[in-house]
Structures are given as C-alpha cells and as structure tokens.
Amino acid sequence: MEMLAWLSFPLSIILLSQAIFSSFSYSVHLCPPDQNLALLQFKNIISLNNCSDQGPFIRNLSGMKPRKIPSWKEGTDCCLWDGVSCDNVTGNVIGLDLRSCMLYGTIDSNNGLFLLSHLQRLNLADNAFCMSQIPSSISELVSLPHLDLSNSDISGSVPQEISKLVSLDLSSNRYLYFETPAMKRLVQNMTKLRDVLLNGVGMFDVVPHSLVNFSSSLSSLNMDFCSLGEHHGGEFPVNIFQLPNLKLLQLSYNPMIVHFPKSNWTSPLRFLEVVGTGFTGSFPNSIGDLKSLEHLYVDGRGELPNSIGNLVSLKQLNLQGNFTGSIPASIGNLTQLTEMRLSHNNFTGELPFSLGKLEHLMDLDLESNNFTGQIPNAFTNLTKLTRISLRYNNFNGQLPSSLFNLTHLVEVDFLGNQLTGPIQSDINSHAGLVSLDISHNLLKGTVPSWLFLLPSLNRLDLSYNQLDGHIDDFQINSSQLLDVDISNNMLHGQIPRSLFELEHLSSLSLSSNNMTGFLDLEMISKLKNLSALDLSYNSLALSPSTNVNYTFPMFSSLRLSSCNIREFPIILKDSTFVQVIDLSNNNIQGHVPKWFLGLGDGYLTYLNLSRNFLTSFSQYPWNMLQMLDLHSNLLQGSLPAVLPSTTFLSLSKNKLSGEIPLHFAITVLLKFLTSLITT
C-alpha cells in the first residue's frame, strides 16, 4: 500500500503539470504579427504634422501628448497595450478603446485600423481626426458590431459601407452628414441595430420617411440637431414611437412634422424629447400608456389630457410652447416626479391642490403662464423642494405659509404676480435659502427683520410692492447677502445702520421710498464690496465729506438722484470701473472737478447730471459714453464736444451755443428711422 501511494505521487505531479500547461496554453496567446504591425502603423500616422485643421480642438491639443498609444512598442505583445483587447483563445485584436486619448491626425483608406478584420468594438471618440472622411474601407471590418466616432472631428458623407452594426455613435460631428441612400441602407440592412446616436450629424437631404423600416430591436435613437426634413419636409414615421424595444427617443430641433400615436402606444419608452420640430398638436390620450416613461420633454400645444396622470414612473416633466387649459388634478399621481417645468406656456386656471402629493418634487417651474387664484397652501409634504418659480402669472392672495416651513428651499421666485397681505413675520427654518424674489406684487406691511438674518441668503428682492413702515435695526451674526433691492415701496423712517453691517453686500437699492434722515458717508464706507448703490428719490441728505478714505474703486453704478447732494460725492473718487452715474435733481453747483473727469475711462456709458446748478462742462473724456444728460443746469459757452459713441445727448434749458456735430445728427436720425421700421 505504501508502495502504491509512493508511485501515485509523481503521477499526480505530472497530471497537475499538464493541466496547468493546458490552461496556460489556452489563456495566453501573442498578438498575431500582422495585427501588431497594423496597430503600429496606426500609431505612426496619428501625428499633428499631417493635420491642416487648426480649429479650437486642435489648438487646445497643441503641446499635449497622446495617451495610451505611447505604450505601444515594437517587439512587445499588442494584447498587453493600453486600449487594446484580444480574444483569450486566438489572440486576435477584438477591441480598441482610444476615447479621449488626445489623438490627432488623418484617417484614410490605407490606415492599419482596417486590417483588423476581427475587430468587434472600435471607440475613437473625443479625438481630432482633422476633418477626415470615414473611408469606404471600413467595410473590411466584417466583424464590427460596435462603432463610436463621436466628437472626433470627422466630416463628409457617411459611407454606405457601414453595416452589420449593433451600436453606432457618430454624434457631435458638425461637418458629417447622411445622404438618403446611406440612411436607407443603415435602416434596412442593420437588422440587429440597437443603439443609434446621430445628434448633430447633418440630415438636411434625408427624407424622414426613409427611417420607416428601423429594426424592431432598436433601443436608443438620438437625432437631435440633425436638420432632418430641412430640404424635403415630410413626416417622421409614427411607427418608430411604437417599436417594442425602444427606450430612448430624441428628435429635437428638426424641421419635420411629428405626430404621436393616437392608440397602441405601449412601448417601454423611458426618455422622450421632441422640441423644436413641426409638432404642433396636443398630447393624445395614448400618452398615458407609457407606464415606463421617466423623462418627457416636449413643446406643443393644446390641453393636457387626464391620462397624463398615468405616467407613474415619470421623474422629469418639461413642457414648452403653447399648452393651454388647466393642469389636471391627476398630476398628483406622478409621485416619482422630481422636476416639473411648465414655463412659458398659456396654462390658465388655479393650481390643483393635488400638487401637494408630489413628495419627491425638487424643482417646480411654472413661470410665464396665466395661472390665477391663490397659490394653494399644499406644500407641507414637499419636503424635498429646493426651487420654486411662479413668476409672471396672475396669482393673488397671500403667500402660502406652508412654503416657508420647507427646510430644503434654496430659491423662491414669485416676481410679477398680484400677491397681497404681509410677509410672514417669523420663521423657524430656511437656513439654506439663497434667493428670495417676491418683487412686483401688491404686498403690504413691514419688512420683517428675519429676512436679513437668513445665514445663506445671497439675494433679496422686495421691490415694487406696497410695503410701508420702517425697517428695524437687526442683530447680525453672519450674513451672506450680496444683493438687496427694496426700491419702489412706501417705506419711511431712517435707513437702519445694521444694513451697512452686511459686509458682503455688493448691491443695495432703496430708491423711490419715503426714507428720511441724514446719511453719513462713513456708514456707506463700511461696505467694502459695494459695487452698486441706488438711494434715489427719497428725502435723504447725504453728508458732505472730503475724506479720501471713503472710496469704492470697484463701483459700477451709483444712483443718488434727489438726495439733496451739494457736491460731487467723494465716494466716487478712484472708481475706475464705474459704468453708470446718476446725480440728477440735486443741488450741485459750479464746475465739474478734475477728479470726476477721470472716472470710468473706457467703462462709463451713462451719466446724468441734469437738474443741478452746474456752470461749466466743456469736455468729457469718456470714449464709451452712450447717454449724457445735462439739461436744466446753468451751463454757458460752447457746446461740449460730442464723441462718436454718444447716442443720447440732452442739453436743453442751458445757455449753450454752437453747432451740433454732423456725426451725432446722423446717428440720431438713423436711430429714429430704425425705430419707425421696427414698430
């Protein structure tokens, strides 16, 4: 027995060695020499030296070294090279992935790539092939089912020799185009075609009906920005919407007629975009049959059918154009919805209370419609809502209290409605609110101090309301406020000093109120980041000062009309980049100081010094100035020289003499004639 055991030991070693050798021999093969040589030939051709195209992509690559192909060395196994895949048994090259490898050079019919007859996957996307055309020799890749040449700077017509593909991506090649014969061959002969991405490829000479025989295996079709139907018109085949495996369909920005199926629309479609086409109809009831649809982006017209509520998988709804009628209550069934954008339509009526069921909603945009009635107080369950825009509608009533209890809100925009009542006087949460715009409404009451205390708020716009009372001082812990606009209200009292403690503030407008008091320049000087200030049309008095420390070199706009100013504000000194200055209707006397003439050279476009007591203004150095208003002063002598850039000049109610420059008269005449033509 011991002898048998001893004899069996070397036998087991031999058998194990044979198994290892057998396994090794079937798993490791050197790349065939001809394919190795073909790849080295391709590497040598890809060089900037043979590229005459100097477009932006090429310029960006200048000085950058290609990736992956530097590892391709003569005398080494190509199956070990970066980007190369080989068959485990035969060693044949079956895959080449050189996406985004900084390759640049031309591709012609003699390229070594087309000797790789066993290639099954070729990806050359995001490179620059110098406006090369796809050579007809691509037909020699007889085993190739997957081809990706997207964004690769190729041009010319797509050859008819492309066939037997399962996936084809030629997208983002703006100088590449299809002719009808090549398109027909693509559609008819590729019976296993699954993914077709052609967005941005020209099809202006292709008849849309030539697409009618697309394979039933089609899963993805993207033809955005293809000019399909531009030369011959025509209708997109309706049967494509009903293909049994279609999951993605994008047809946007093609001048062809589009109609949706009126029945039997039960495809597994998940992604549908039809924008900027000849689709002028409304949604058929059959839209509700797309139970798998997750993304719907369409511009059209007509009313929404109740069946829209059957799209229970929908996550993104974006409708543009001329949709009318009210939003059906069935919209509340879309409980997976995260984004609803219905802006710039003609929707009417009141918002359905069922909106409150959309618990996953993050973005609600109903801007520029004709909605009426009160905003429903139905936001309690919308705990994920981050952005809501109802601007430019006809909503009335008070601000919904449930909205101001949502903790994830970042942006609220109710501009341009007819909202009334006060702004909520207290708040418990809103630490993340970044922008609040409730301007151009009919809101009354005071401005609550909590608005200035929100730690993340950047922008606050309460302008053009009927807010009254005074703004109380507030205790600042931390503030990120950049822009505050409370103009065109009925506020009175003094400007609170705490406003000038908002250290990040870059724009402040309190114009057209009834605010009073003495405004010290020292307070304004605390706002080190201030670039735009408008205190016009109040009953303020701005303190005179010659302290040069009170300057704002980054000022872009200063409006202090009707502020009882008696001299040019010293805070303007050193404002090199100022573009707009309005000091009209004040008590500024005498001549314009020299330091003022040095402001905003090359930047100043608007200057209003009207209704003051200026006595001299003989010249101005601002070569970009478009609007100059000096009317109702005490100016005497010759007219100031007018620069060619000036298109509006008002010098009335002065005592000036001289001729109006010919170039200015011609400019004004042309502007007048243009206005007549455009109206």
ChimeraX attribute file (.defattr): number of C-alpha atoms within 10 A of each C-alpha:
attribute: neighborCount
match mode: 1-to-1
recipient: residues
	/A:1	6
	/A:2	7
	/A:3	7
	/A:4	8
	/A:5	9
	/A:6	10
	/A:7	11
	/A:8	11
	/A:9	10
	/A:10	11
	/A:11	11
	/A:12	11
	/A:13	11
	/A:14	10
	/A:15	11
	/A:16	12
	/A:17	12
	/A:18	12
	/A:19	12
	/A:20	10
	/A:21	12
	/A:22	11
	/A:23	11
	/A:24	11
	/A:25	11
	/A:26	12
	/A:27	13
	/A:28	14
	/A:29	17
	/A:30	17
	/A:31	21
	/A:32	15
	/A:33	12
	/A:34	13
	/A:35	20
	/A:36	23
	/A:37	17
	/A:38	16
	/A:39	23
	/A:40	18
	/A:41	15
	/A:42	18
	/A:43	20
	/A:44	11
	/A:45	17
	/A:46	21
	/A:47	15
	/A:48	20
	/A:49	10
	/A:50	12
	/A:51	17
	/A:52	12
	/A:53	19
	/A:54	12
	/A:55	12
	/A:56	9
	/A:57	17
	/A:58	22
	/A:59	11
	/A:60	11
	/A:61	16
	/A:62	13
	/A:63	9
	/A:64	10
	/A:65	13
	/A:66	18
	/A:67	15
	/A:68	18
	/A:69	22
	/A:70	11
	/A:71	13
	/A:72	20
	/A:73	13
	/A:74	11
	/A:75	9
	/A:76	13
	/A:77	16
	/A:78	27
	/A:79	24
	/A:80	14
	/A:81	15
	/A:82	16
	/A:83	19
	/A:84	19
	/A:85	21
	/A:86	20
	/A:87	17
	/A:88	15
	/A:89	12
	/A:90	14
	/A:91	20
	/A:92	24
	/A:93	24
	/A:94	20
	/A:95	21
	/A:96	20
	/A:97	17
	/A:98	21
	/A:99	21
	/A:100	17
	/A:101	18
	/A:102	21
	/A:103	27
	/A:104	26
	/A:105	23
	/A:106	23
	/A:107	20
	/A:108	16
	/A:109	13
	/A:110	12
	/A:111	19
	/A:112	21
	/A:113	24
	/A:114	22
	/A:115	18
	/A:116	23
	/A:117	18
	/A:118	19
	/A:119	24
	/A:120	19
	/A:121	18
	/A:122	21
	/A:123	18
	/A:124	20
	/A:125	23
	/A:126	20
	/A:127	24
	/A:128	27
	/A:129	25
	/A:130	23
	/A:131	21
	/A:132	19
	/A:133	20
	/A:134	20
	/A:135	19
	/A:136	15
	/A:137	17
	/A:138	21
	/A:139	17
	/A:140	17
	/A:141	20
	/A:142	17
	/A:143	16
	/A:144	24
	/A:145	19
	/A:146	19
	/A:147	19
	/A:148	20
	/A:149	22
	/A:150	24
	/A:151	21
	/A:152	26
	/A:153	26
	/A:154	26
	/A:155	18
	/A:156	17
	/A:157	18
	/A:158	22
	/A:159	22
	/A:160	18
	/A:161	16
	/A:162	24
	/A:163	23
	/A:164	19
	/A:165	22
	/A:166	18
	/A:167	21
	/A:168	21
	/A:169	19
	/A:170	23
	/A:171	25
	/A:172	21
	/A:173	21
	/A:174	19
	/A:175	15
	/A:176	23
	/A:177	24
	/A:178	22
	/A:179	17
	/A:180	17
	/A:181	14
	/A:182	18
	/A:183	20
	/A:184	21
	/A:185	17
	/A:186	24
	/A:187	18
	/A:188	16
	/A:189	16
	/A:190	20
	/A:191	18
	/A:192	16
	/A:193	25
	/A:194	20
	/A:195	21
	/A:196	21
	/A:197	21
	/A:198	25
	/A:199	25
	/A:200	23
	/A:201	26
	/A:202	25
	/A:203	26
	/A:204	21
	/A:205	17
	/A:206	26
	/A:207	22
	/A:208	22
	/A:209	15
	/A:210	18
	/A:211	20
	/A:212	15
	/A:213	16
	/A:214	22
	/A:215	21
	/A:216	16
	/A:217	17
	/A:218	22
	/A:219	20
	/A:220	19
	/A:221	20
	/A:222	21
	/A:223	22
	/A:224	24
	/A:225	23
	/A:226	25
	/A:227	24
	/A:228	30
	/A:229	23
	/A:230	18
	/A:231	14
	/A:232	14
	/A:233	20
	/A:234	18
	/A:235	18
	/A:236	25
	/A:237	20
	/A:238	15
	/A:239	14
	/A:240	21
	/A:241	22
	/A:242	19
	/A:243	20
	/A:244	17
	/A:245	16
	/A:246	22
	/A:247	21
	/A:248	21
	/A:249	22
	/A:250	20
	/A:251	25
	/A:252	25
	/A:253	20
	/A:254	24
	/A:255	23
	/A:256	23
	/A:257	18
	/A:258	19
	/A:259	17
	/A:260	20
	/A:261	19
	/A:262	12
	/A:263	12
	/A:264	11
	/A:265	20
	/A:266	18
	/A:267	19
	/A:268	20
	/A:269	25
	/A:270	19
	/A:271	19
	/A:272	20
	/A:273	20
	/A:274	21
	/A:275	20
	/A:276	19
	/A:277	22
	/A:278	22
	/A:279	20
	/A:280	15
	/A:281	17
	/A:282	18
	/A:283	22
	/A:284	18
	/A:285	16
	/A:286	18
	/A:287	24
	/A:288	19
	/A:289	19
	/A:290	20
	/A:291	17
	/A:292	17
	/A:293	24
	/A:294	20
	/A:295	20
	/A:296	18
	/A:297	18
	/A:298	21
	/A:299	23
	/A:300	22
	/A:301	20
	/A:302	17
	/A:303	19
	/A:304	21
	/A:305	18
	/A:306	15
	/A:307	17
	/A:308	24
	/A:309	19
	/A:310	19
	/A:311	24
	/A:312	20
	/A:313	18
	/A:314	25
	/A:315	20
	/A:316	21
	/A:317	18
	/A:318	16
	/A:319	22
	/A:320	18
	/A:321	18
	/A:322	19
	/A:323	25
	/A:324	19
	/A:325	17
	/A:326	17
	/A:327	22
	/A:328	17
	/A:329	15
	/A:330	17
	/A:331	23
	/A:332	19
	/A:333	19
	/A:334	25
	/A:335	20
	/A:336	19
	/A:337	25
	/A:338	19
	/A:339	21
	/A:340	19
	/A:341	18
	/A:342	23
	/A:343	23
	/A:344	18
	/A:345	21
	/A:346	21
	/A:347	25
	/A:348	18
	/A:349	16
	/A:350	17
	/A:351	19
	/A:352	17
	/A:353	15
	/A:354	16
	/A:355	23
	/A:356	17
	/A:357	20
	/A:358	23
	/A:359	20
	/A:360	18
	/A:361	25
	/A:362	19
	/A:363	20
	/A:364	20
	/A:365	18
	/A:366	21
	/A:367	22
	/A:368	19
	/A:369	22
	/A:370	21
	/A:371	25
	/A:372	18
	/A:373	16
	/A:374	17
	/A:375	21
	/A:376	20
	/A:377	15
	/A:378	17
	/A:379	22
	/A:380	15
	/A:381	17
	/A:382	22
	/A:383	18
	/A:384	17
	/A:385	24
	/A:386	19
	/A:387	19
	/A:388	21
	/A:389	19
	/A:390	23
	/A:391	23
	/A:392	21
	/A:393	22
	/A:394	21
	/A:395	25
	/A:396	18
	/A:397	17
	/A:398	19
	/A:399	22
	/A:400	15
	/A:401	16
	/A:402	14
	/A:403	21
	/A:404	18
	/A:405	16
	/A:406	23
	/A:407	18
	/A:408	18
	/A:409	25
	/A:410	19
	/A:411	19
	/A:412	21
	/A:413	19
	/A:414	22
	/A:415	23
	/A:416	21
	/A:417	22
	/A:418	21
	/A:419	25
	/A:420	18
	/A:421	16
	/A:422	17
	/A:423	18
	/A:424	17
	/A:425	12
	/A:426	11
	/A:427	14
	/A:428	10
	/A:429	14
	/A:430	19
	/A:431	17
	/A:432	17
	/A:433	22
	/A:434	19
	/A:435	19
	/A:436	19
	/A:437	19
	/A:438	24
	/A:439	24
	/A:440	22
	/A:441	22
	/A:442	21
	/A:443	25
	/A:444	18
	/A:445	19
	/A:446	19
	/A:447	21
	/A:448	18
	/A:449	15
	/A:450	14
	/A:451	18
	/A:452	24
	/A:453	19
	/A:454	22
	/A:455	18
	/A:456	18
	/A:457	23
	/A:458	19
	/A:459	19
	/A:460	21
	/A:461	19
	/A:462	22
	/A:463	24
	/A:464	21
	/A:465	22
	/A:466	21
	/A:467	25
	/A:468	18
	/A:469	16
	/A:470	19
	/A:471	19
	/A:472	17
	/A:473	13
	/A:474	16
	/A:475	12
	/A:476	14
	/A:477	9
	/A:478	13
	/A:479	18
	/A:480	18
	/A:481	24
	/A:482	18
	/A:483	19
	/A:484	21
	/A:485	20
	/A:486	22
	/A:487	24
	/A:488	21
	/A:489	23
	/A:490	20
	/A:491	25
	/A:492	18
	/A:493	17
	/A:494	17
	/A:495	20
	/A:496	13
	/A:497	15
	/A:498	15
	/A:499	20
	/A:500	18
	/A:501	17
	/A:502	22
	/A:503	17
	/A:504	17
	/A:505	24
	/A:506	19
	/A:507	22
	/A:508	21
	/A:509	20
	/A:510	22
	/A:511	23
	/A:512	22
	/A:513	22
	/A:514	20
	/A:515	22
	/A:516	16
	/A:517	14
	/A:518	13
	/A:519	17
	/A:520	14
	/A:521	18
	/A:522	15
	/A:523	14
	/A:524	19
	/A:525	16
	/A:526	15
	/A:527	19
	/A:528	18
	/A:529	18
	/A:530	23
	/A:531	20
	/A:532	21
	/A:533	22
	/A:534	20
	/A:535	22
	/A:536	24
	/A:537	21
	/A:538	21
	/A:539	20
	/A:540	22
	/A:541	16
	/A:542	19
	/A:543	15
	/A:544	15
	/A:545	15
	/A:546	9
	/A:547	11
	/A:548	11
	/A:549	11
	/A:550	21
	/A:551	19
	/A:552	24
	/A:553	20
	/A:554	18
	/A:555	26
	/A:556	21
	/A:557	21
	/A:558	24
	/A:559	21
	/A:560	23
	/A:561	24
	/A:562	22
	/A:563	22
	/A:564	21
	/A:565	22
	/A:566	16
	/A:567	18
	/A:568	18
	/A:569	21
	/A:570	19
	/A:571	22
	/A:572	23
	/A:573	19
	/A:574	20
	/A:575	21
	/A:576	19
	/A:577	19
	/A:578	25
	/A:579	22
	/A:580	20
	/A:581	23
	/A:582	19
	/A:583	25
	/A:584	25
	/A:585	22
	/A:586	19
	/A:587	18
	/A:588	23
	/A:589	17
	/A:590	16
	/A:591	14
	/A:592	17
	/A:593	11
	/A:594	8
	/A:595	12
	/A:596	16
	/A:597	13
	/A:598	15
	/A:599	21
	/A:600	26
	/A:601	19
	/A:602	15
	/A:603	17
	/A:604	23
	/A:605	20
	/A:606	20
	/A:607	20
	/A:608	19
	/A:609	21
	/A:610	24
	/A:611	21
	/A:612	21
	/A:613	19
	/A:614	21
	/A:615	18
	/A:616	18
	/A:617	19
	/A:618	14
	/A:619	14
	/A:620	16
	/A:621	16
	/A:622	20
	/A:623	17
	/A:624	18
	/A:625	25
	/A:626	17
	/A:627	17
	/A:628	20
	/A:629	18
	/A:630	22
	/A:631	19
	/A:632	20
	/A:633	23
	/A:634	20
	/A:635	24
	/A:636	15
	/A:637	14
	/A:638	15
	/A:639	18
	/A:640	16
	/A:641	13
	/A:642	20
	/A:643	18
	/A:644	14
	/A:645	16
	/A:646	20
	/A:647	17
	/A:648	14
	/A:649	15
	/A:650	13
	/A:651	17
	/A:652	14
	/A:653	14
	/A:654	16
	/A:655	15
	/A:656	16
	/A:657	12
	/A:658	9
	/A:659	8
	/A:660	12
	/A:661	13
	/A:662	10
	/A:663	14
	/A:664	18
	/A:665	12
	/A:666	12
	/A:667	16
	/A:668	16
	/A:669	12
	/A:670	12
	/A:671	13
	/A:672	11
	/A:673	11
	/A:674	11
	/A:675	10
	/A:676	9
	/A:677	8
	/A:678	6
	/A:679	5
